[in-house]
């Protein structure tokens, strides 16, 4: 797509939403997304994720859920990549659903940033 239409390729890139984009959400929005996610799915999605993503998740769950998450992660069971990707897709679907309902706002690359 880059070779055929660089502008369209950039537009597609700016509109794509990935699991890592969780770090781009406002703190309150991250909490809303994580609220409905089962800890086992969350732990699975975190496997192999960047430290930034893991920190964003850990700082936005309750202490009790953080302990359960730690227990699940420390169990150290290997997971298939397809399972990790499905867990991440589940979280991305929640983000898209909440955005579609107007409950959270996802900031895309081409939108204006806030100035404080």
C-alpha positions in Angstrom: 0.0 0.0 0.0 2.9 2.3 0.7 4.2 1.9 -2.8 0.8 2.4 -4.5 -0.7 5.2 -2.4 1.5 6.6 0.4 -1.2 9.0 1.7 -3.8 6.2 2.0 -1.2 4.0 3.7 -0.6 6.7 6.3 -4.3 7.2 6.8 -4.8 3.4 7.4 -1.9 3.4 9.8 -3.3 6.4 11.7 -6.7 4.7 12.0 -5.5 1.2 13.1 -5.9 0.3 16.7 -3.6 -2.2 18.4 -3.3 -3.6 21.8 -0.3 -1.3 22.4 -2.5 1.7 21.8 -3.9 1.1 25.3 -1.1 3.3 26.4 -2.4 6.2 24.4 -5.8 6.3 26.2 -6.5 8.6 29.1 -6.1 6.9 32.4 -9.8 6.9 33.2 -10.5 5.3 29.8 -7.9 2.6 30.4 -9.7 1.8 33.7 -13.0 1.6 31.9 -11.6 -0.8 29.3 -9.9 -3.0 31.9 -12.9 -3.1 34.2 -14.7 -5.8 32.2 -11.7 -7.9 31.2 -11.2 -11.2 33.0 -7.8 -11.4 34.7 -6.8 -14.6 32.9 -7.4 -12.9 29.5 -5.5 -9.8 30.6 -2.5 -11.9 31.8 -2.5 -13.8 28.5 -2.6 -10.5 26.5 0.3 -9.1 28.6 2.6 -12.0 27.6 5.4 -10.5 25.5 4.0 -7.0 25.7 6.2 -4.0 26.2 7.0 -2.8 29.7 5.1 0.4 28.9 1.9 -1.6 28.1 2.3 -3.8 31.1 2.8 -0.7 33.3 -0.3 0.9 31.9 -2.3 -2.1 32.7 -0.9 -2.7 36.2 -1.3 0.9 37.3 -5.0 0.9 36.2 -6.3 -2.1 37.9 -7.3 -2.5 41.5 -4.8 -3.8 44.1 -6.8 -7.0 44.3 -6.8 -7.5 40.5 -3.1 -6.6 40.4 -2.4 -9.5 42.9 -4.6 -11.9 40.9 -2.8 -10.7 37.7 0.6 -11.3 39.3 -0.4 -14.8 40.4 -1.6 -15.6 36.9 1.6 -14.2 35.3 3.9 -15.9 37.8 2.3 -19.2 37.1 4.6 -19.1 34.0 2.5 -21.3 31.8 3.6 -21.0 28.1 0.9 -19.8 25.7 0.5 -20.2 22.0 1.0 -16.9 20.0 -2.6 -17.4 18.6 -4.0 -17.4 22.2 -2.1 -14.2 23.1 -3.3 -12.5 19.9 -6.9 -13.5 20.6 -6.6 -12.1 24.1 -5.3 -8.9 22.7 -8.0 -8.8 20.1 -10.6 -9.2 22.9 -9.2 -6.0 24.5 -9.1 -4.1 21.2 -12.8 -5.1 20.6 -13.7 -3.7 24.1 -11.9 -0.5 23.2 -13.7 -0.2 19.9 -17.1 -1.0 21.5 -16.6 1.7 24.2 -15.4 4.2 21.6 -18.4 3.4 19.4 -20.7 4.0 22.4 -19.0 7.3 23.1 -17.9 6.2 26.5 -14.1 6.6 25.8 -12.2 8.6 23.2 -9.4 7.1 21.1 -7.0 9.8 19.9 -5.8 9.0 16.4 -2.5 10.3 15.0 -4.0 12.9 12.7 -6.2 14.5 15.4 -5.3 17.7 17.3 -3.5 17.1 20.6 -4.7 18.8 23.8 -2.8 21.8 25.2 -2.9 22.5 28.9 
